[in-house]
Every structure is written in C-alpha cells, then in structure tokens.
C-alpha cells in the first residue's frame, strides 16, 4: 500500500522507537478487518477497545506517576472520541481531566501526531467495501493454509 505522506516520523522514549504513522495505519486496517470478518457489532468493538485502553493505562499507572504521558507515547490510539471517554473515566477531578487534555494537546503539537476516528470510518463502510474486505481476508486465509 503506497500512501502520499511526507516522511515517517519516529518518536523516541526510553530508547524505544515508535512509528506512530505506520502503527496507526496498521491498527486501523486491523480494526476494519476484524469488524468485517468477525460479525461483532460496532458497540461491542468500542467497548473492547475502551476496556483494553483502560487496562493498559492502569498497568502503567502502577509503575509510574506519569502514566498518562507514557500511555500516549506507547499506546496506538485509533479513536480520539474513545480517548476522551477514557480520560473522563480515569480522571477523579476536573483538574486531572484538564491536565490530561493539556498533555494530550501538547504532545500532539510537539510530535505532529494525528489521532483519527476509526469507528466513524467503520460506520461509514458500505456493504460493498465490507464484502470486499471479507473476500480479501478469505483469500489470504486460503493462501496461508496452502503454505
């Protein structure tokens, strides 16, 4: 797949390189494929992703006090609306919520990070596109089984 983008941006944190552009594209593609092939509803998929995000956040929070910024650096967030919902759920006070939103805004500006809304994209998929994704997945599965 060839995309018209400037150049890949790598983010460095604790000697780990993050390629958020590539990972975001791959993760969005995986979400679409999973939704089209599994027969799961969009609401169930949102709930799974939200619970996974919250679980990952609390795992980081056990280790460090800068959990939110580490979460943003290491977790490939594909839906900004879901991220805002997670911020609401994990913030005890309005000040905590405000601080997280400011950290997110600052991190997005500093790193030219763009978080899409994959669930809106999935919701707009036509039946033809869903059928095409299913056919491609069936074909890929068939090839994997032959090898």
C-alpha positions as CSV (number, residue, x, y, z in Angstrom):
1,X,0.0,0.0,0.0
2,X,1.5,3.3,-1.1
3,X,0.5,6.4,0.8
4,X,1.0,10.0,0.0
5,X,2.7,11.3,3.1
6,X,5.7,13.4,3.9
7,X,8.1,11.1,5.7
8,X,7.7,8.7,8.6
9,X,8.1,10.3,12.0
10,X,9.8,8.3,14.7
11,X,9.3,9.2,18.4
12,X,11.9,8.3,21.0
13,X,11.2,7.5,24.6
14,X,13.2,5.3,26.9
15,X,15.3,4.1,23.9
16,X,12.3,2.7,22.1
17,X,11.3,4.0,18.7
18,X,7.7,4.5,17.9
19,X,6.5,4.9,14.4
20,X,3.0,6.2,15.1
21,X,2.1,6.8,11.5
22,X,2.7,3.2,10.4
23,X,1.3,1.7,13.6
24,X,-1.8,3.8,13.3
25,X,-2.4,2.7,9.7
26,X,-1.8,-0.9,10.5
27,X,-4.1,-0.8,13.6
28,X,-6.9,0.9,11.7
29,X,-6.7,-1.7,9.0
30,X,-6.8,-4.5,11.6
31,X,-9.9,-2.9,13.2
32,X,-11.7,-2.8,9.9
33,X,-10.7,-6.3,9.0
34,X,-11.8,-7.6,12.4
35,X,-15.1,-5.8,12.3
36,X,-15.9,-7.1,8.8
37,X,-14.9,-10.7,9.4
38,X,-16.0,-11.4,13.0
39,X,-19.6,-10.3,12.9
40,X,-19.2,-8.3,16.1
41,X,-21.2,-5.1,16.5
42,X,-19.5,-1.7,16.4
43,X,-20.6,-1.0,20.0
44,X,-19.0,-4.3,21.3
45,X,-15.8,-3.4,19.4
46,X,-15.8,0.0,21.0
47,X,-16.3,-1.5,24.5
48,X,-13.5,-4.0,23.9
49,X,-11.1,-1.2,22.8
50,X,-12.1,1.1,25.7
51,X,-11.6,-1.7,28.3
52,X,-8.2,-2.5,26.7
53,X,-7.1,1.1,26.8
54,X,-8.2,1.5,30.5
55,X,-6.4,-1.7,31.5
56,X,-3.2,-0.7,29.7
57,X,-3.4,2.8,31.4
58,X,-3.8,1.3,34.9
59,X,-0.9,-1.1,34.3
60,X,1.3,1.8,33.5
61,X,-0.1,3.8,36.5
62,X,1.1,1.0,38.8
63,X,4.7,1.6,37.8
64,X,5.0,5.4,37.3
65,X,3.3,8.6,38.3
66,X,3.5,10.0,34.7
67,X,1.1,7.3,33.5
68,X,-0.9,9.3,31.0
69,X,2.0,10.7,29.0
70,X,3.6,7.2,28.9
71,X,0.2,5.8,27.8
72,X,0.0,8.4,24.9
73,X,3.6,7.6,23.9
74,X,3.3,3.9,23.9
75,X,-0.4,3.0,23.0
76,X,-1.5,3.4,19.5
77,X,-4.8,5.3,19.9
78,X,-7.0,5.0,16.8
79,X,-10.1,6.9,18.0
80,X,-10.0,10.3,19.7
81,X,-13.6,10.1,20.9
82,X,-12.8,6.9,22.8
83,X,-9.6,8.5,24.2
84,X,-11.7,11.4,25.6
85,X,-14.1,8.9,27.1
86,X,-11.2,7.1,28.8
87,X,-9.9,10.5,30.1
88,X,-13.3,11.1,31.6
89,X,-13.4,7.7,33.2
90,X,-9.9,7.7,34.6
91,X,-10.0,11.3,36.0
92,X,-11.2,11.8,39.5
93,X,-11.3,15.6,39.5
94,X,-11.8,18.3,36.8
95,X,-8.2,19.3,37.4
96,X,-6.9,15.8,36.5
97,X,-9.1,15.8,33.3
98,X,-7.8,19.3,32.4
99,X,-4.2,18.3,32.9
100,X,-4.6,15.2,30.7
101,X,-6.2,17.1,27.9
102,X,-3.4,19.7,28.1
103,X,-0.8,16.9,28.0
104,X,-2.5,15.3,25.0
105,X,-2.8,18.6,23.1
106,X,0.9,19.5,23.8
107,X,2.1,16.0,22.8
108,X,0.1,16.2,19.6
109,X,1.5,19.6,18.7
110,X,5.1,18.6,19.5
111,X,5.1,15.4,17.6
112,X,2.7,16.2,14.8
113,X,0.5,13.4,16.0
114,X,-2.9,12.9,14.3
115,X,-5.4,10.6,16.0
116,X,-8.2,9.6,13.8
117,X,-11.7,8.3,14.5
118,X,-11.6,4.8,13.2
119,X,-15.1,3.9,14.5
120,X,-16.6,6.7,12.4
121,X,-14.7,5.3,9.4
122,X,-16.0,1.8,10.1
123,X,-19.6,3.1,10.5
124,X,-19.4,4.7,7.0
125,X,-18.2,1.5,5.3
126,X,-20.6,0.4,2.6
127,X,-21.8,-3.2,2.2
128,X,-19.6,-3.5,-0.9
129,X,-16.5,-2.4,1.0
130,X,-17.3,-4.9,3.8
131,X,-17.8,-7.7,1.3
132,X,-14.5,-6.8,-0.4
133,X,-12.6,-6.9,2.9
134,X,-14.2,-10.3,3.7
135,X,-13.2,-11.7,0.3
136,X,-9.6,-10.5,0.7
137,X,-9.4,-12.0,4.2
138,X,-10.8,-15.3,2.9
139,X,-8.3,-15.3,0.1
140,X,-5.4,-14.5,2.4
141,X,-6.6,-17.3,4.8
142,X,-6.7,-19.7,1.9
143,X,-3.2,-18.8,0.8
144,X,-1.9,-19.2,4.4
145,X,-3.5,-22.6,4.7
146,X,-1.8,-23.8,1.4
147,X,1.7,-22.8,2.7
